[in-house]
Amino acid sequence: MARGKVGIALGGGAARGWAHIGVLRALAQVGVVPDIIAGTSIGAVVGGCFAAGRLDELEGFARDLTKRKIFGYLDFNLSGSGLITGQRVVERLEGHLKGLQIEEMQSRFAAVATEFGTGQETWITRGPLVEAMRASYALPGIFKPVRVNNRWLMDGALCNPVPASVCRALGARYVIAVNLNSDACGRGNQFPELDGGLIERLPEPEPEPAPARTLANGFGARNLIKRQLFGGGDSGPGISSVMVDAFNIVQDRIARSRLAGDPPDAIINPRLAGIGLFDFHAADALISRGMAAAQREAEDIRREIAAREAATQRHLALA
């Protein structure tokens, strides 16, 4: 297949994005390797690593994640525009991708973000790869917006959750879309095992007189974070769960509308029911389900791409 003809749109979906790894692996097995990659949110992370030739490293990182390691990446920030600064995640990404510029990669790549204040859809096709990823996954309220070229950008799923249209605009003649949220609504999209789980297992400070248990020594702050962010018990869902679940509902509706208006040539819908948006520790299952979903469609996709290429060659021969 000539370069610039096959595009893949990797949609947003937080932890569910590990399924993209399995999709890319399964397509490669039948010789379908995209020339153009457009990614939104976690799709930008996986797509960027694929375009940079770092998919193996990302897969190793994902499969190695545990619930405790996930919590270690959550550097909470109660004073900024996001609950998590995200600096620990950035440092891990830069460990493998530092210095990589999008325009220097072999595959054409675009990360989709949304401009704060205007809602304008923004395609990042040049500049530092890690910066583009950060902007694309800056989930409002969870991560603070990212400044790129004097513009504040946030999660691209607010405007284009499954960016098939971006692939088409960048020159793809055959577009494969991967939608991670076709069955997302209905599963509790909470930080997994943090409600009464991991947080409960963190060591408590030694008991002290009541006056010492204040925000000043961090004990009160810890409980405040637990109650406000994660909820649990009779208090209902926490802030993070409410924001993420609401965002997911909106994302699902936008994706349906965008894909109906500009349909891809093929769509892959991994069956991810039962896996939440913050189940980052479930990489083995997610990659396996992504691979299974792509394998169901891979042969048909390969044949259709080959048929279109043959038709193009016949047309050129007659011209």
C-alpha positions in Angstrom: 0.0 0.0 0.0 1.4 3.4 -1.0 2.3 5.7 1.8 -0.3 8.2 2.8 -3.3 6.0 1.9 -4.3 4.2 5.1 -5.2 6.1 8.2 -6.2 5.0 11.6 -8.2 7.1 14.1 -7.5 6.0 17.7 -10.3 7.3 20.0 -10.2 8.5 23.6 -11.2 6.3 26.5 -8.6 6.7 29.3 -7.3 3.2 30.4 -9.4 1.6 27.7 -6.8 3.0 25.3 -4.5 0.0 26.0 -6.9 -1.8 23.7 -5.4 0.2 20.8 -2.1 -1.7 21.3 -3.9 -4.9 20.5 -5.7 -3.4 17.5 -2.4 -2.2 16.0 -0.8 -5.6 16.6 -3.6 -7.5 15.0 -3.7 -5.3 11.9 0.0 -5.6 11.5 -0.3 -9.4 11.5 -2.3 -9.2 8.2 0.0 -6.5 6.7 -2.2 -3.5 7.4 0.2 -0.8 8.8 -1.3 2.7 8.8 0.6 5.6 7.2 -1.4 8.3 9.0 -2.3 8.1 12.7 -4.7 10.5 14.4 -5.2 10.2 18.1 -7.4 11.7 20.7 -6.5 11.6 24.4 -5.1 8.1 25.2 -5.4 7.5 21.5 -2.8 10.2 21.0 -0.5 8.5 23.5 -0.7 5.1 21.9 -0.7 6.5 18.3 2.2 8.8 19.1 4.3 5.9 20.5 3.4 3.8 17.4 4.4 6.5 15.0 7.7 7.0 17.0 8.5 3.3 16.9 8.0 3.0 20.7 5.0 0.8 20.9 7.0 -2.1 22.5 8.1 0.2 25.3 4.6 1.5 25.9 3.2 -2.0 26.0 5.8 -3.1 28.5 5.0 -0.1 30.7 1.2 -0.8 30.5 1.5 -4.5 31.3 3.7 -3.7 34.3 1.2 -1.4 35.9 -0.4 -2.4 39.2 -3.0 -0.6 41.3 -0.3 0.7 43.7 1.9 1.9 40.8 -1.0 3.8 39.3 -1.6 5.6 42.6 2.0 6.5 42.6 1.5 8.5 39.4 -1.3 10.5 40.8 0.4 13.7 42.0 -2.5 15.5 43.5 -2.8 19.3 43.3 -5.6 21.0 45.2 -4.7 24.5 44.2 -4.5 24.5 40.4 -6.9 24.0 37.5 -6.5 20.2 37.7 -6.7 17.6 40.5 -3.5 16.0 39.2 -0.5 17.8 38.0 0.5 15.0 35.7 4.2 15.7 36.0 5.1 12.1 37.0 3.4 10.8 33.9 5.2 13.4 31.8 8.6 12.3 33.2 7.9 8.7 32.3 6.9 9.6 28.8 9.9 11.8 28.3 12.1 8.9 29.5 11.3 7.3 26.1 10.2 10.1 23.9 12.2 13.2 25.0 13.4 15.3 22.0 11.1 13.6 19.5 9.5 16.0 17.1 6.3 15.0 15.4 7.4 16.3 11.9 10.5 14.1 12.1 8.7 10.8 12.6 8.3 8.4 9.6 4.5 8.1 9.9 2.3 11.2 9.7 0.8 11.9 13.1 -1.8 14.3 14.6 -2.9 14.7 18.2 -6.3 16.2 18.6 -6.9 18.8 21.4 -9.5 21.4 22.2 -8.7 25.1 22.8 -9.7 26.4 26.2 -12.1 29.3 25.9 -13.2 28.9 22.3 -13.8 25.1 22.0 -11.9 25.1 18.7 -10.7 21.7 17.5 -6.9 21.8 17.2 -4.7 19.3 15.4 -1.1 19.2 16.6 1.1 18.0 13.7 4.4 19.7 14.6 6.5 20.2 17.7 7.4 18.0 20.7 5.6 14.7 20.7 5.2 14.6 24.5 3.7 18.1 24.6 1.1 17.1 22.0 0.2 14.0 23.9 -0.2 16.0 27.2 -2.5 18.5 25.5 -4.7 15.8 23.9 -5.2 13.9 27.2 -5.7 17.0 29.5 -9.1 15.8 30.8 -10.8 18.9 32.2 -10.8 19.0 36.0 -8.4 16.1 36.2 -5.3 17.5 34.4 -4.7 21.2 33.9 -4.7 22.6 30.3 -1.4 22.6 28.4 0.0 25.7 26.8 1.0 25.0 23.2 2.0 27.9 20.9 0.5 30.5 23.3 -2.9 28.6 23.3 -4.3 26.7 26.3 -5.4 23.2 25.1 -7.3 20.4 26.8 -8.7 17.0 26.0 -9.5 16.5 22.3 -12.5 14.2 23.2 -14.5 17.4 23.9 -14.7 18.0 20.2 -13.6 14.9 18.2 -13.4 11.7 20.3 -12.7 9.4 17.4 -10.8 11.5 14.8 -11.6 9.8 11.6 -12.2 13.1 9.9 -8.6 14.1 10.8 -7.2 11.1 9.0 -9.2 11.9 5.9 -8.1 15.6 6.0 -4.5 14.5 6.2 -4.7 12.4 3.1 -5.9 9.0 4.1 -8.0 7.3 1.4 -9.0 4.4 3.6 -9.8 5.2 7.2 -10.0 2.8 10.1 -11.6 4.1 13.3 -11.3 2.5 16.7 -14.1 3.5 19.1 -13.4 2.4 22.7 -16.7 3.6 24.2 -19.3 1.8 22.2 -20.3 0.0 25.3 -18.8 2.3 27.9 -21.9 3.7 29.6 -23.1 1.5 32.5 -19.8 0.7 34.1 -18.7 2.7 37.1 -16.0 4.9 35.8 -14.2 5.4 39.1 -10.6 5.2 40.1 -10.4 1.4 40.5 -9.9 0.1 44.0 -9.3 3.5 45.4 -12.8 3.6 47.0 -12.2 1.5 50.1 -9.3 -0.2 48.4 -5.9 1.2 47.8 -6.4 4.3 49.8 -7.6 2.3 52.7 -4.4 0.2 52.6 -2.1 3.2 52.7 -0.3 3.5 56.1 -2.0 5.8 58.5 0.0 8.2 60.7 0.5 7.3 64.3 -2.5 8.3 66.5 -2.2 11.7 67.9 -4.3 14.0 70.0 -7.3 15.4 68.0 -5.9 18.9 67.6 -2.9 17.6 65.8 -5.0 16.0 63.1 -5.3 19.0 60.8 -4.5 19.9 57.3 -1.2 21.1 58.5 0.2 17.7 59.0 -1.4 16.1 56.0 -3.7 13.7 57.8 -6.7 15.9 57.3 -5.7 16.5 53.7 -5.5 12.8 53.1 -9.0 12.2 54.3 -10.3 15.3 52.5 -8.9 14.0 49.2 -10.4 10.6 49.8 -13.9 12.0 50.6 -14.0 14.7 47.9 -12.3 13.0 45.0 -13.3 9.4 45.4 -16.5 9.4 47.5 -17.6 6.0 48.7 -20.0 4.6 51.2 -23.2 6.6 51.8 -21.6 9.8 50.6 -22.1 8.9 47.0 -19.6 9.3 44.1 -16.7 11.7 44.5 -15.8 14.7 42.4 -13.5 12.7 40.1 -16.1 10.0 39.4 -18.8 12.5 38.7 -16.6 14.5 36.3 -15.3 11.5 34.4 -18.6 9.8 34.1 -20.3 13.0 32.8 -17.4 13.5 30.4 -17.7 10.0 29.2 -21.4 10.4 28.5 -20.8 13.6 26.5 -17.8 12.0 24.7 -20.0 9.0 23.6 -22.7 11.3 22.2 -20.2 13.5 20.3 -18.5 10.4 18.9 -21.7 9.0 17.6 -22.6 12.3 15.9 -19.2 12.8 14.4 -18.8 9.3 13.0 -22.3 9.4 11.5 -21.5 12.7 9.8 -18.1 11.6 8.4 -18.1 7.8 8.6 -14.8 5.8 8.4 -14.4 3.0 5.9 -14.1 0.5 8.7 -14.7 0.7 12.4 -13.4 -1.5 15.2 -15.4 -1.6 18.4 -13.5 -3.6 21.1 -15.8 -5.2 23.6 -14.7 -3.5 26.8 -17.8 -3.8 29.0 -16.8 -4.4 32.6 -13.5 -2.5 32.3 -13.6 1.0 33.7 -11.9 4.2 32.4 -9.3 4.1 35.2 -8.5 0.4 35.1 -5.0 1.1 33.9 -3.8 -2.1 35.6 -6.0 -4.2 33.3 -3.6 -3.9 30.3 -3.4 -7.6 29.7 -7.2 -7.9 29.3 -7.5 -4.7 27.3 -4.8 -5.5 24.8 -6.2 -9.0 24.4 -9.7 -7.6 23.7 -8.4 -5.0 21.3 -6.6 -7.7 19.4 -9.7 -9.9 19.3 -11.8 -7.0 18.0 -9.3 -6.2 15.2 -8.9 -9.8 14.2 -12.6 -10.0 13.6 -12.3 -7.3 11.0 -8.7 -7.5 9.9 -9.2 -9.8 6.8 -12.1 -7.8 5.5 -10.1 -4.6 5.9 -7.1 -6.1 4.2 -9.1 -7.3 1.2 -10.9 -4.0 0.8 -7.7 -2.1 0.9 -6.1 -4.4 -1.7 -9.2 -4.2 -3.9 -9.1 -0.4 -3.8 -5.4 -0.3 -4.6 -5.9 -2.7 -7.5 -8.7 -0.5 -8.9 -6.5 2.5 -8.6 -3.7 0.8 -10.5 -6.1 -0.2 -13.3 -7.4 3.3 -13.5 -3.9 4.7 -13.8 -3.0 2.1 -16.5 -6.0 3.3 -18.6 -5.3 7.0 -18.1 
